Amino acid sequence: MALSGAPGCRAGERGPRWRRPWKLLALGLLSASSVLAAAPGAGAMSREEKRRLGNQVLEMFDHAYSNYMEHAYPADELMPLTCRGRVRGQEPSRGDVDDALGKFSLTLIDTLDTLVVLNKTKEFEEAVKKVIKDVNLDNDIVVSVFETNIRVLGGLLGGHSVAIMLKEKGEYMQWYNGELLHMAKELGYKLLPAFNTTSGLPYPRVNLKFGVRHPEARTGTESDTCTACAGTLILEFAALSRFTGTSIFEEYARKALDFIWEKRQRSSNLVGVTINIHTGDWVRKDSGVGAGIDSYYEYLLKAYVLLGDDSFLERFNTHYDAIMRYISQPPLLLDVHIHKPMLNARTWMDSLLAFFPGLQVLKGDIRPAIETHEMLYQVIKKHNFLPEAFTTDFRVHWAQHPLRPEFAESTYFLYKATGDPYYLEVGKTLIENLNKYARVPCGFAAMKDVRTGSHEDRMDSFFLAEMFKYLYLLFADKEDMIFDIEDYIFTTEAHLLPLWLSTTNQTISKKNTSTEYTELDDSNFDWTCPNTQILFPNDPMFAQSIREPLKNVVDKSCPRGISRAEDSLGSGPKPPLRARDFMASNPEHLEILKKMGVSLIHLKDGRVQLVQHAVQAASSLDAEDGLRFMQEMIELSSQQQKEQQLPPRAVQIVSHPFFGRVVLTAGPAQFGMDLSKHKAGTRGFVATIKPYNGCSEITNPEAVKEKIALMQRGQCMFAEKARNIQKAGAIGGIVIDDNEGSSSDTAPLFQMAGDGKNTDDITIPMLFLFNKEGNIILDAIREYEAVEVLLSDKAKDRDLEMENMDQKSSENDSHKPNSEESPSESQDAGAVSEEPEGGESSAVGDPDPLPPASTDSASVSMADEDPHASGPTEADAPEPACSPGDSQPQEQNTQTEANSKAHWDSKVQPMESILADWNEDIEAFEMMEKDEL
């Protein structure tokens, strides 16, 4: 929500009496910003630097938006690695993720109000005309009710909101006559059949053409939905009712919210993740603030702000008290069981909870917001992005990162609340990381694995709808905006709804008198305006003092979350036994197990089996400790099994015109060079072998020698292929899957096993690419002939030096059109950049620079793993636990570059397919290089 700058109430005034209730969230926050802004030594960012970063955000948006319009529109989303649109049914299914796609030009609709926020009014006018002319909402396709509501309905309403604002100003959109609102109303009616349940909770999916129960609908059999899915409708549906005067939409959304509230767990006041839409029974009884629940809490508070209904604020306060009592374990936010809220439900957190510090700012609870945000920032500094899930000791649990905007959102709100320039520096880091690691020639690609830096052919619509909006607003001054952002509230998709809707078409009773509420002990925030002294003490160093203890929380201490039970013990009794500390030979541990009702059984094969009987525990608290211990032991065992699996590797295209920007997820081999022990990796030009299957002696050894060999999967063992190309002089090998259309996006990571024999004779690295990723390299060969790649355990920094040389070469060629063109041997571009001495750069800094090409086969060492059985494995094996050595710099690479034998084209060829606009980007990248280095 935008923070209003207009005068609010005095501290202590009663909120529900206001005619404009959103002022509740304004006082104190902006006052605090003036305190910090004037703080001596606060390191305020200059106006020029803010303007430069704002312009950089605009350039990044243009890069993403123009590539979507050029290569993908009218498809729903852009596939930035292959430069084409993602059309549902024409690409391999990604499961539930594809339910957001409805053949309604999703990205364009989701981006409408972003164009206006970024002052691109002409582009907005053109985009609205395209939506009105081209978008069809009557498709025979099953879509997610939740995603369609927040992205499409919200996008149409946000577009309508800013369109009428621009029309009123008199310069743009004078022809507009509510066409987007008419489309929103049409879509609203198409979503209503999903609410045809006895509970009022909507089905999770609906067919845009046939509804739910129609024979041709292909949906309507589901019985469960997530809490956020049913509880994140009120803003869009109420706004649609207020805009149109048709009350049915707001009524349906309110009924769903009422039902969830009635079904909350009454003793803990928490809600579960998944609920049965017919009975109201909780299907998943764990509770947190991340995936599955997140925006339910957000919409309770924002519904009060937008609609002025006291009951929404009462509900939010009740839930918030429970969250801070049970889930919040600063700086962590850990899921608990709704019936046993003192018991953690899991030992990892998902990235969607990154929105919560921003919500806490709107609530007025600044300290925990600063703490959690800082913890998340430290995770980002370690991995460049926030992994989809990470453990309480900050190891990667799920390695993907689909360019989510929630952390940027919280950064923006914390800056608005505090004025602390620290958060501008955080935003600058986000910009740099996006440009370094996610930017590709056709847009920005999601991270397949933050550990390796590999990409996924995916650029979700929310990236344009939210990320650039929050980043631009972070650096924009009021005079940079063409309208007052404080007159609007942000939906969960960052769409803009005008606050004047609170007094328009009020057809619903404001107070639900049938609902009981819980009296809370904490009365500071129930009905009073936030007080400056409570929110943010009159101390410019206050925020820094909160952040300081967390600066090294990820890299040095690797703490595991301290449970509330442990924290309350203080210097009293010892904390409960944790699974990670358990030793079967320790008599004291065995006694603790007995108290917790856990029996230890020694099996004949030497293993130990644990069994818990809660009735045998010394007390109910001991029984809860025993249950937690058993859950931890199961998860610990699972993690240990995963850690025996090899993590994914990276194939990075480093030659012109890619320069390391395209990174492909590769499966490792259980033989050959262990790339995790050779940080420089193996770099070389690729060559296709003959025969292509590599199952017999290579017939073109002259083309393969000192190259990385490309071959097809099938017809013989992987180890046999490796031996054949090694004999031909190859320095590495890439096996490409022969299964047409296979992709790392949809298939689990594949490990290449040995042949059951001793494979110590294989000394070159071997990696496996699925068919889709392999075709990216093959297409590059067809386009550019000479393609150089780097095989490594993780992606390296793009080769800025080579990029600059290539740019200068292109400029020289353009000045000498008649000069004779001849292939020349590529020379050494310079010594390898050394890593900085001391500090903790290896733990939280950038990936290693791209190593130089090397033909020194004597430096290759043999892998020492024994071959194992083949088969697919999970791609997200957790990282090894951190150790004191993690914060030390890696060993410096002293390897020098040998002369490359590959020939470069002196011509800069046009990029008509994969890299259509790369040359235009070179100029923009030059401006960023100082920051990146």
N, C-alpha and C positions, 0 to 999 in steps of 0.2 A: 504494500500500500504506500502511496505517496504520503509524505509527512507534510501536513499543512503548515504554512508559515503565518497564517492569519492569527489574530489574538484568540486565545483559548480561554478556558475557565481558570479560576484561581485554584491553587492547590487546596484540596479538601472539599471542593464543591461536588455536589451530587451529579453523576453523569446522566441518568435517565431523564432528567428534566430538560436537557438540551433539545433544541429543535434540530441542531446539526451535531449529532453524537460523535462524528469522527474526530472532533477536536480533542477527545480523550487522549489521543495518542500523540499529540503535538507538543504540549507544554513540557519543558524540562529537557526534551531531547535536543531541540534546537538551541536552547539556552546552554546546554552542556557543550555544544559544538563551539560556541563563542569562547568558552573557557579554554578549550584546547587549542583553538586556532591562534590564540594570543600567547600561548605558552612559550616562554623562552627556550630555545634549544630544541624545539619540537621537530625541527627539520622539515618545515613546511615546503611542499613542492611549489616551484615557481609557476606563475600563470602561464608562462611560455611552455613549460614542460607539460602542464596539463593540457594545453591546447594541442601540442604535438601528439600526445597520446590519444586525445579525442579524434584527431585526424587519422591516426593510425587505425583506430577502431572503424572509422568510416571506410577506409581503404580495404580493410579485411572483410567488412560486410559486402562491399561492392564485388570483391573477389568471389565470395560464396554465392551471392544473389545472382550475379550476371552469369555464372556458370550453370546455376540451376535453370535460369531462363533460356540459356543458349543450348544446353545439352539435355535437359530433362523435361521442361515444361511441354505439354500439360500433365506429365506424370506426377505422381504424388511426391516423390522424393528423388534426389540426385544420388547416383552411385559415383562417388568422386574418383575412384581408382580406374574405372572403365569408362568414365565420361558418358554415361547414359542414364536415362530415367529408370526408376524402379516402378514397374507396373505389376500389380498383384496378379499372380497366375502365370506370369511369364518368367519369373525367377524362382529358384528353389524356395520352398516355404521355410520361413524362420519361426513358425509357430505363432504364439500369441502376439509377438511383436508386429506381425503383419496385420493384425486386427485394426491398427490405426489407419491403414490404407483403404480408401473407398473409391478410388478413381474420381476424386473430386479436387485435383490439383492442391493437395494438402499444404505443401510448402508455401505456395503463393497466398492462400487464405491466411495461414498462420503468421505470415510476415506483414500483412497489410498495415497494422498500426505501428509496427517497427519503422516502416518507411517514413512515417510522419514524425516520430520521435527523433529520427536521425535527419530531419529537415529535408527529406527527399520528397517534396510535395508533388512535383511533376511525375516522378516515378509512381507515386501512390495513385495519382489520378489515372495513369495508364493501367496500373494493376487492377484497380476497381473495374475499369471498363472490360478488361480481360475476364475477370471473375464473372461479371454479369453476362457477358457474351458466351463464354466457353464452358462454365462449370455446370454439370448436371448432377443433381442430388437424387435422382430417381433410378439409381443403379441397382441391379440384382446382385447385391454383394452384402456379406455379413461383416459388420463392423463392431468395434468395441463402443458401448454406450459412453463409457468414461472418456476415452480418447477423443471420440467424435464431439462430445460436449465441450471439453476444455480447448481443443485445438480448432475445430471447424465452427461450431456454434459460437464459441468465444471469439474466434478470429473474425467472424462476420459481424458480431456485435461490437467488437473493438474497432473494426473498420468503419462501421456505421457511426460510432461515437465520435471519431475524429473527423469523419466526412462532414457531419453536420456542424462541427466546430469550425472547420475550414470554410464551409459555405457561409456561415454567419459572419466570418471575417471579411468576406466579400471578394477575395481574389481567386480562389480555386474552388472547384466542385460546384459551380453555380448551376450546372445542369442536373445535379444529383437530386433524386426524388425518393429516397428511402429504399432503393433497390436491394441493398445489402440486408436491410431489415426484413424485407419481404422474403428473401432467401432464408434468413435465420428462422423466420416463423414457419416456413415450409419444412425446414430441417427439424424444428422443434416438434412439429406434428408427427414426423417420421420416427422420432425417438419415443413418443408417448406409448406405443404398444408394448414397450419393454416393461412398463410399470403395471402391467396387467397381472398382478400377483395379490394374494390375500394380505400380505404384509405391507405392501406399498413399496418394498424394495425392488428396484428394477432388475430384470435379467441382465447379465453382463454383456450380452450381444443382441443385436437386432439386425434384421435384413432391411435395408433402406427401401426396397420396393415392396416386400411382402410382409414386413413386420416380424412377428414372433411365432404365432401358432398356425400360420398359413401352411398348407402342405408343401409349398415350394420355398418356405423360409429357410430351411436347413439350420434352424436354431430353435431355442425354446425348450431344450431338454436339460439345460443346466440347472443345478439346484443351489449352487454356491456363488457368492460374489465377495469381493474384498470390501472392507469397510470404507476405504477411500473411494472405491468405485461407486458405491451407493451414496456416500456422504459428501461428494464433491460436485454437486449439481446446483446448489441453491443460488450462487451468484449469477450464473448464466441464465438459469431458468427464471429467476426473479427479475433480472434485468429485461429479459424478453417480455415478461408479463407487464412490467412497468413501461417499457417502450411502446407496446402494442395495445395495452389495456385489456389483454386477454389473460385472465387470472389463473387458468388451468395449469400453466407451466409452474408457476410459483407454488401452487397448491400441492402438486405431485412431489416437488422437491422437498417441501416442508414435511410432507407425510413420511418420506423416507428418512429424513433426519430425526423426526419424532420417534420412529420405530427403533432406530439405532440407540437413541438415548434411553429409551425404556428397557432395552436389552443389555445395557451396560452391567458389568459385574458390580453389584450394589455395595459390597464390602470394600472393594478397592477403587471403585469408580473408574475402572479401566475398561477398554473394549479390546476384543480380539482382532486378529488379522482377517479372518474369513468367517462369513456368516451364512447360514442357510436362508435363502430368500423366501422360503415357504413357512418354515417353523420358527425362525429366529434363533435357532440353536447356534452356538459358536462352534465352528468346525475346526479352526485353528485358534487355540486359546492363549497364544503368546501375544504380548503387547509391547509396542515400542513407539517411536516417532518416525520410523523410516518407511520402507516400502510396504504398501498395503493399508497403511493407516494415515500417513503423513498429512495429506491435504484435507482430511476430515477435520482435524484440529484447526488447520488454517482457515477453513471456511466457516467454522463456528464464530471465530473472532471477527472475520471480515464481513460475515452476514450481519453481525451487530452494527458494524461501522456503516455498511451500505444501506441497511434496511431499518436501523434504529429499534430493533426488537430486543427488549431486555433479556428475554429467555435465552437467546443465543449467547450473550455474555455470561449469564449464570452458568450455563452448561460448560462453556470454555473454562471459566474459573475453576469449576469443580474438577474437570479433567486435568487442568494445569497443575492444580495442587497435588493430584495423584502422580502425575509425571515427575514432579520435583521431589516427591516423597519416595518413589520407588525406582523409577527408570533412570533419573539423573544421578550419575556417580562421577561428578566432575573430575576431569573434563569429558568423561565418557557418557554415552547414552546407550544403555544396554537393555535389551528386551527381557521382560519378566513374564511369569505366568499370571494370568488375571486372577486366579483363585488363590495363588500363593505368591504374592507380589514381592516377597523378600527373596525369592528364588530366581536367579538368572535363568532365562530360557536358552541362551546361547552365548558364546564367547567371541562373537564377531559383530561388526556393525556394517550396515550398507550405506552407500554414498548418498542416498536420497535424504538421509537425516541432516544433510548439510544445509537444508532450508531452515532448520529449527532455530539457529541463532538469529536469523532475520525475523522470525515470528516472535522470538523473545524480545527483540527490540521494539516491535509494535506493542507487545504486552507491557513493556517498560521495565523488564528485568535484565539489566545490562551485564552484571558480573558474570553469570553463567553463559551468557551469549559470547562474551569475550573469551572465556575459557575454552568452550567447545570450538569456536572458530579458530583459535590459535592452534589447538590440537590438530584440527583438520589441515591447517596451513602447513604444519610441520610434516604431515603425511604427504602433502603435495610436493613439498620441497625434496622429499626423499624419492618420490616416484614420478615427478613432473606433472602427474595428474592424480586425481582421487580414484583409486581402484573401486570397482563396483562394490566390493566388500573387503574389509580388512579386520584382522583379529585384534584382541585387546592388547596384544604386544606388538601391534602395528605391522604385522606381516600381511602379505597379499593373500586374501582368501578367494576372491574372484578377480581376475586380472583385467577384465575389460574396462573400457571407459568410453561411453558413447557421447562424449563432449557435453556432459550434463551441465546446466547453468546454475544449480542450486547454491554452490559455494560463491559464485559471483553475486548472486542475489543477496546473500547474507553480508557479503563484503560491502555492497552498496548501502544497505540499511545501517550497518555499523558506522560507516563513514557519515551518513546523514545524521545519525544520533550523536556521534562524538566529535565530528570534525577532525579526528585524529589523522594526520597525514600518513601515518603508518599504513592505513588501509588503501591509500592511493598507491603506495609501493606494492602492496599485495596485488592490486589490480594490474599494475605494470608487469608483475611476474606472470600473471595469467595470460596477458597479451603475448609476452615473449615466448611462453611455452607453447601456445597455440601456433604461433608462426614457426617455431623451430621444429616441432614434433608432429603437428597435425596438419599443417598446410601442405597441400599437394597441388599440382598444376590445375586440377579441375575443381577446386574447392577446399574443404577441410574434411579429412577422413577420421572417423572414430578410431580409437586405439583398440586393437584386438588384444594386446597384452602390454600393460604398462612396464613390465619387466624387460621385455625385448624391444619395445618401441614399434612393434609390427602394427600394421593398419588393417582396418576392416572397411569393406566397400560400402560405406554407410555415412550419410549425413542427414540426421533426423531433422524434421521441421522445427523442433523446439530450439535447435541451435540458432536459427535465424530469428525465431520469435522472442527468445529470452536473452541469450548470451550477449548479443550485441547491444540490446536495449539496456541491460544493466551496466555493461562496461562503458557505454557512451554516457549514460547518466552519471556514472561515477566521476567522470572527468569534466562534465559539462557545467558551465556556470549558468545562472538563470537567464542571462542575456543571450546565451547560445540557443535557447529554446524558443520556438515560435508560439508556444502556448504554455500555460501554467500546469505543470505536471501534478501539482498539489491538489488540483480539482478532480483527480481521478484516483480510483483504487485499482490495484493490480490483481487480476485473477491468478490462479496457480500457474497459468501459462503466460503470465505477464501481459495479458490483454487489458486494455483500459476501459473501465466503466465509469461514467460520470457520477460524482457524489450527489448531484441533484436528483438522482433517481429515488433517494430516500423519501422525498416528499411528493412523488409522482404516482398516480394511480394506486393508492394504498387500498387494495381490496381485501387484504388479509388482516385479521385481528392481530395486534402486536403482542399480546400476552397470552401464553398458553397456560391457563389456570389449572389444567388437569394434571400438570406434571409436578412432581415433588422435587425439591432441591435440597442439597446437603449444605449445612452450615459449615463454613471453613474457618479454621483458626487464623489463617493469614488474611487480614482484612486490608492490608496496604493497597491492594490493587483491585479490590472488588468493585468499588463504586467511585473512587476518588481519582482525580487527575494525578498522573505521576508527578511526584515532587522531585525537584532538581536534586535536593540533598539525598534523597533515597536512591534515585536513579544513578547519579553520577556525582560523587563527592566533589567539592570545590577544590580539586587537586589536579593540576594538569598532568601529573605523573601517575594518576590512578590506573588508567588503562595499561600503561607500561608495567606497573607493579603486578597486575594480574597476569600479564603475558609472560613476564620474565621467568617464573618457575617452569614454564612449559616450553621454553626455547629448545631444550635438548631432550624433550620427553620421548621423541621417537628414536633418536639415533644413539643416545648414550645409555639411558636407563632401561629402555624397552619394557616399561611396566605393564603388568597385567592389571585389569581393573580391580580396585579394592572394593570388595562388597560392603554394603551398608552394615552387615553383621560384623565384619572385621573392624570397620571404622569405629563402630560403637564400643568395641571391646577396649580400645585404648591400651592402657598399661595393665589391664586386668588379665583375664584368662587368655590362653593362647588362641589365635585364630583357627578356624576349621582347617582340617587337612585338605590340601589341594592335590588333585591327581598328578600334577607334574612333579610334586615333591615326594610322592609315595615310594617307599622301599619295602618290599616284602620281607626283608631280613631284619627290619627295624622293629623291636618288640613294642616300642611306644606307638608306632603307627598301627600295629595290629590291635593294640588296646583301643585306639581311637576308632578303628573300623568296627570293633565290637560294640562300642557305645552308639555308633550310627546304624547298627543293625545290619552291617555288611559282613558276610562270611567269606572266608578265603579257602578255596579248595585247590589242592595240588593234584594236577592230572598226571597220568602215567608217562606222557610224553615230555614231561618237564615244564609244561605251561602252567599258569596259575589262572584260575577262574574265580570271578567275584560275583556274589549273589547278595542282593539286599532284601531283607524282610523288615518292613517299616514297623511292624508290631513288636519286633525284638529290640528296637532302639530304646535308649534310656529315657528319651523325652521326645515330644513332637518336634522341637527345634533340632535335636540330633537327627531325627528321621529326615527332616528337610535337608540338613547338611549331607546326610548319606545319599539322598536322591541326587543332589547336585554333584557330589563326588562321582557317582556312577555315570552321570551324563558327561562330566568332564573326561572320565576315563575312556568312554566310548569315542568321544571326539578326538582325544589325544591319540588313541589307537588308529583311528582313521587317518589323522594327519601324518602319523609315522609311516603308514602304508603309502600315502601319496608322496611323501618325501623320497621314497625309494625309486619313484618314477623320474625320468629325465624331464626337465622343463622344456618348453618350446624354444626354438632357435629363430634367428632372423636372417632373411636374404634381403639385402639392401642394394638397390640399383644406384650406383654412384657415378656413372658416366654421364656425359652431356646427353640430353638436357635435364636429367633427373637430379644429379648432384646429391643423392642420398635422401631425397624427399619421399620416395616410394619404398616402403618396408613391407615385406611379405612374411606372414607367419609360416614357419617351416617346422616339420617334425624332425626330431633328432634320430641318430642311429646309435645302436648299442655296441658299435665297433668303430674303429678309426679314430681320428683326432678328436679329443674332447675339447670342444670350443670354449667351455667354461674355464678351462685352464690356460687358454691362449687368448688373452684379452684383445690382442690385435686382430684376431680372426684370420681368415684367408681371403685375399683380394685378387681378383683376376678377371680377364675377359672370358665370356662364355663361348662355347662351341658345341654344336650338335654332333653327336658321334654317329658312326656307321659301323654296324647296324644300330638302329635307334634303340633297340631293346637292350643293348650292351651285354648280351648273353654269350657272345663268342668274341674271338680276337678282333680288336678294333681295326678297321680297314683304312681309316683316315688318321693315322697317328700324327702326321705332320700338322693337321688342323687342331689336334687336341693337346699337343705338347705345351706345357706351361699354361694351360687354360683350365677353366672349370667346366667339366663335361656335363652336357644335358642329355638325359636319356629317359626312356619311357618305362613305366612300371610293367612288370609281367614277364612270364615265360621262363624265369629263373630266379634264384635267390638273390637278395640284395647284395650279400657279400661277394657273390660271383661277379656282379656288375662292377663293384668297387675294385676288385682285383684286376679286371680287364682294363678299366680306364687308368688305374695306377700304373699298370705295365706299359700303357701307351704314353705315359708321361704327364697325365693330368695332375693338377695340384688340388683338385677337389671335385665333387660330383653332386649334381642335383637330379633326383629322380622325380619325374612328373607323373602324377596319377593318370592312368588310362581310362578312368571312369568319367565319361563326359559330364561336365557340369558340377563335379564335386568341388566343394569349397570349404575352407576353414571356418567360414561363417556358420555353416550348418552341420559340419561333421566334427566329431571329437578328434583331438590331436592323435596323430599316427606316429608310432615309433617303429623304426626298421630294425628287426632282429637279425642276429647272425645266422649262420647255417648249421649250427650245432657243433662246429669244429672250432679249433683255435683260430681266432681272427687277429692275433697280434701282428700278423704280417701286413695288415691294412693300416696305413699310417696317414692317409689323407682324410679330410672331413667329408662326410656324406650327409646330405639333408634331403628331406622329402617335401614336395609341394603338391597340394591338391591341384586338380585340373584347372580351375579358374585362376589361381595364382600363377601356375606355370605358364598359362596362355598370356599373361601380362608380359612375361619375359620374352616369350616367342614373338608376340606382336611388336615388342620393342626392337627385336633383331630384324624383323621385316622392315621396320621403319627406319632404323638407324645403322644397321649392320653391326657396328662395333658396340657391344654392350658390356660394361664392366659391372661386376657385382662384388659385394662383400658378404662372406659367410661368417656369422658371429653369434655369440650368445645373446647379444642385445644390440639394438641399433646404435650407431654412432652419430655424432654431429654431422650435419651436411657439410660438404667440402667447399667452404667459402672461398678458399684460395683458388681452387680450380674454377669455381664459378666466375670469379672476378677475371681470371685469365681468359676464360672463354668469352666473357662479355667484351673485354678489351680486344680480343682477336676478332670478334664480330664487328666491332667498331672500325678496326683497321681495315678489314675486308670491305666494309661499306665505303671507305674512303679510297679504295683502290679497286674499282670495278674491273679494270682491264688487267690486273696482275695475274700472273700465271699461277694456277692452282695445282698443287701437287701434294700427295699425302706425305706427311713427315712423321718422324719417330717422336713419340711423346717423351719429353724430358722430365727430370725430377723437378717437382714444383717447390721443393724446399724441405727442410728437416721437419720431423714430426714435432708438433707443439708439445712441450712438456707440461705436465700437470703442476698446479701451484703447490709449493711446499707447505707442509703443516696444514692445520685447520681440519675441516671435516668435509672437504669438497667431494670426496668419493661417496659419501653417504647421502648428501642432500643436493649435490650439484648436478651439472649436466652430464649426459653420457660422454664417453671418451670421444675425442676427435676421430674422424675417419683416418685409419692408418694408411700409409702409402702402399702401393702395390709392391709385392715381393715375389721373387722367383727363387728364393733361397730355400730349397727343399731340405737342406740339412738342419734347419731350425725347427722342423716339425717333429714333435714327439708323439709316441704311440699312446693310444688310450689303454687303460688297464682294466676296463670293465669286462666281465665275463658275459657271453651272449645269453639272452633270456628268451622266453617265448614271445612270439610276435603277437600283435593285437593292438587295437586302439586303446588309448589311455585318456584320462581327463586332462584338459588343457590347463587347468588352474591349480596345479599342485602348489601348496603353500611354499613360501621361501624358507630357507633355513633360518632358525632363530638367530637374532642378532647377538653379537658377542662384542667384548670390549674392542676388538680389532676393527669392528665395522666402521668406526669413525676415522680410521687412519687412511691416508692417501694410498691409492693403489701403486704398485711398483711401476716406476716410470718405464715407458717403452723406449728402448735405445736402438731399436732396429732401424736401419736406414733403407731408403728406397732404391731399388734396383731400376735400371732403365726398362721401361715398358716396351714390349715388342709389338704392341698393337698400333695400328695406324688410325689416326683420327681424320675424319672428313674436315677439310678446311671450310666447306660450305656450312652455313647454318640453315638447315632445311626447315621449311614451314611445318608447323605442328597442326595438322588438320584433324587428327583423331584424338589421341590421348592428351596432347599438350597444346591445345589451340591458342591459348593466350599466355604462354610462358614468357615470351619476349616482353610483353607488356608488364609482367610482374617483376622482371629483373630490376627495372628502375625503382620499383617500390621497395624491393628487398635491400637495395643499396642503402636506403635511408635507415633500415633497421639493423644493419650489421654491427654497428658500434654497440648497440644494446645487447645483441645476441652474444657478442664476444665477451 
